[in-house]
Amino acid sequence: MAAAAATTTSPSLYFLSSHHNASTRLFLRPSPSITFRSSSRPSFSVKSLSTALTQDDLKKIAADKAVEYVKSGMVLGLGTGSTAAFVVAKLGELVASGKLTDIVGVPTSKRTQEQAASLNIPLATLDTHPSLDLAIDGADEVDSNLDLVKGRGGALLREKMVEAASDKFVVVVDDSKMVSGLGGSGLAMPVEVVQFCWKYNQIRLQELFNEEGVEAKLRLNGDGKPYVTDNSNYIVDLYFKNPIKDSAAAGKEISALEGVVEHGLFLDMATAVIIAGKDGVSVQSK
């Protein structure tokens, strides 16, 4: 695999407070081409990556870049999913070599906890460490505002809790995750619901976006049984035919339904997004 060229500077990270405005009605927009706005902070880029790189290669490149933000003594949010697994693996290497010391990880799922523990990364929870220095995680979709869809791996509730408690949140993705608007991939936007009367909430979620042609489906395991989260809840996946125009309004309307635990819209949370593609690696920040 071709090595990424080195850079002399790293982008500064900073925290952005939430400022979405509510809307009383949801509309969906057509899919324009993606245009990223210019960042007020310098963007990092690396060129000349091999076109033969696989998606896993790209994820690993982005993960390695994200780990550069980690310093000894930090309390870290450890994400869940295939990209986050590369991050945890790299952290384990650095801990084992002594290049990182005194870090503490707060995992966002049982499987991340198991991976980190197997690599001898010290672990804690939000109960003992309610304020984190940095969280690193992947995403299922990223739009031009750096808003996210997360949770196709089923860990959206714990991910949102840990990442909201972090001073900085760095997202690592390959370029296939970039969309013109959230929901634009046509893949699942998850909503975690309690098991009690789950179908009642599935119907209400369907009706909430019915005019927009959304399909609400209970997530199933490979054996056809309902998928159960680490928190013993179910997930209803929403499949949008068009990108969501007002994600903040959509999130508020979903959260207002009794029995809904959390949704996969992660808005105004990402500090920076590291994107790996065949043309190189870039960092977009607000």
N, C-alpha and C positions, 0 to 999 in steps of 0.2 A: 504494500500500500504506500502510495506516495506520501511523503511527510508534508504537513502544512508549513508554510514559511513563517518565520518568527516575526513578531511585531515589537516595536520598541516601547509602546505605551499600551496601557489597559484602560478601557473606558471606566469612568467614575460611575458609581451607582448611587442613586438617591431615591428617597421614598416619596411617593406621590399620594396625597390624601384623596379620598373618594369625593367625586363631585358630580355624579350623574344626576340628571333631572328626571323626575317621574313623569310618566305620561299616562293618560287615562285610557288610551286605546292603542292596540298593537297593529302595526302594518308590516308587511314584508316587502322587501325591495328586490329588484332584479339584480343579477350578478355583474357588476362592473369589473373592469380589469383592476388588479391590485396595484395601488400606488402608495408607497410609504411616504409619509411626510418627513421633512428634514428634522433631524434631532438637534436639540440645543447642545447636546453633548457629542463628543467625537465618536464616530462609529469605527469599530475594528473590522478589518476584512483581510482575508487570505485568499489568494488566487492560485490557480493551477493545480487543483485537486484532480486526481484521475477520474475520468468518466466511467471507469470500470468499478468504482466503489459501490458497495451494496448499501441498502438502507441502514443496516446495522453498523457498517463502517462510518456512515455519516453521523449516526447517533453517538457513536463512541468519540468521534472528533469533537462534536459539540459538547459532550459530557466532560472531556478532558479540558476544554477551554473553560467551562464553568467552574471546575475544581480549582482553577487558578485564583479564584476569588476567596478561597478558604484560607484562613490563617490559623496558626496554633492558638489554642485557648478559646476558640469560638464554640458557641452552642448552635447546632445546625439542624434545620428541618430536613429530613430525608424523605424524598418523594417515593412514589410507587409507579411501577410500570417498566417497560423494557428500556427506555432511555435512562430513567432514574437508577435502574440496576447497574448501568455502566458507571454512573456517578459514585454509587456506593462501593463498587468494586475498586475504583481508582482511589477513593478515600482509604479503603482497607490497605491498598499497596503503600500509600504514603504513611499510614500509621505504623505498618509493619517495618518500614525502612527507617522510622524515626524522623522523617521529614516533617510530619505533623504530630504535634503533641498536645495533650490536654484538651482535645476536642470532645464534645458531647453531642450525640445524635438523638434527635427526637423523631422516631419513625412514624410514617403515616398509614401503615398497614402491618398486619401480622407477618406477611411475607417479607416486607422490608426489614422488619425487626429481626426475623430469622436470618436473613442474609447478613445484616450488619453484625449481629452477634457472632456469626460464624467467622467473621473477619476481625473479631476482637475490637470492634469500635464500641467505646463506652456509650451506654444508652440511658435515656431518661424520658420523662413525660412532661406534658404541660403543667401538671400538678406541681412538680418540683422546679421546673424552669418555664415560667409563664411568658418570658420575654426571650426571643431568639435573635441571634445576630443575622442569620442568613438562612434562607430555605432554597433548595435547588430541586426542581422537578421538571418533568416533561409536560406536554399538553397535547390534546387531541386536535384542537384547532386554535389558530392565532390569527386575529384580524389586524388591520393596519393601525388600530388604536392600541394594540397590544393587550386587548381583552381576549379571554380564553374560553374554550370549552374543555372541561376535564371530567374524568370519572368513568370513561369506558372500561377502565380496569376495576371499577367498583369501589374505589377508596375515596370518593369525592368528599364525604363528610369530614373524615380525619385530615385529608389534604387541606381543605379550606380552613379548618380550625388551626392547624399548625402554620400554614402560610400566612394567615391573617395575623398571627402573633409574631411574625418575623419582621425585623427592621428592613430587610431587603429580600426580594424574591426574584431569583434568576431562573428563567425558563429555558430549557434546552430542547430543540426540535430539529428534525430535518425539514427541508423545504416543502415536502409533501403536505405538511400540516398548515401551510399558509392558505387563508381563505379571504375572499372579498368581504364577507360578513359572517358572523357566527351562525351556525346551522347550515352554512353554504356547502359543506361537503356532502350533505345528504345522509350522513351517518348519524349515529345516536347522540342525542343530547340527554344525559341521564337525569332522572329525578328520583331521589331516595324517599321511599314512603314506608310507613309502618305496615306490618303484615295485616293488622286488623282492617278488614274491609278494603283491601288493596284495590279490588276491582272498582269499587265506588270512586276511588281517586283516579284510577286509570280513565274511567268514563269522564270525570270532571276535567282532567287534563286534555282529553280529546276534544271535549266541548269548548274548552277555553280557547283553543286554536283551530276550531273546526272550519271556520271560514277561510283559513289560510291553507287548508288541505293537509294538516299535520296528522300523522299516524302515531298513536300511542300504543306501545306494546310492552307487556311484562317481559323482563329479561329472564331467560331460561338457561339452565346448565346444559351440558352436552347430553345428559340423560333425560332431558325434557322436564325436569323439576325446576321450580323457581330458584333463581340465583339469590343467595342470602349473603348480605354484606357482613363485614367484621362486627357490625353493630346490630346484627340479627334483624335487619330490615330487608325489604324488597327494593328492586329498581324498576321503574317504568321508563322506558326509553322513548324519547320523542324524535320523530324523523320529519324534518322540515323539508318542504319542496323548494323553498326559496330562503335566502338569508333573512335573519331577523332584523327589522329596521331599528327597533328600540329595545335593546337587550336589557336595559335597566328596568323598563316597564314590564317586560316579560318576566324577569326575575322576581319582581315584587308581586305580580299576580300569581305566579306559581307558589311563592312562599306563603301567600295569604290563605292557601287551601289547608284546612285542618287535616292533619295526618301526613302532610308533606314534611319531611325532615330536612332536606337540603336539595339544591339543584346544582347542575354542573356549569353554570355560568359564573366564571371567575372574572369579575369586572373591577377595573382600577386597582389591581393587585400586583401585577408584574412590574418590577423595576427595570428589568432588561430581558430581552429574548435573544438567545444565541441560536443562529440558524445556520445549519450546514447543508450545502448543496453541491452539485457537481462543479460549480464555478468558484467555490470557496466557502469561507466561513465569515459571517457578519454578525455584528451585535447591534440590535435596534434598542434604543432606550428613549424614555420620555423626557 
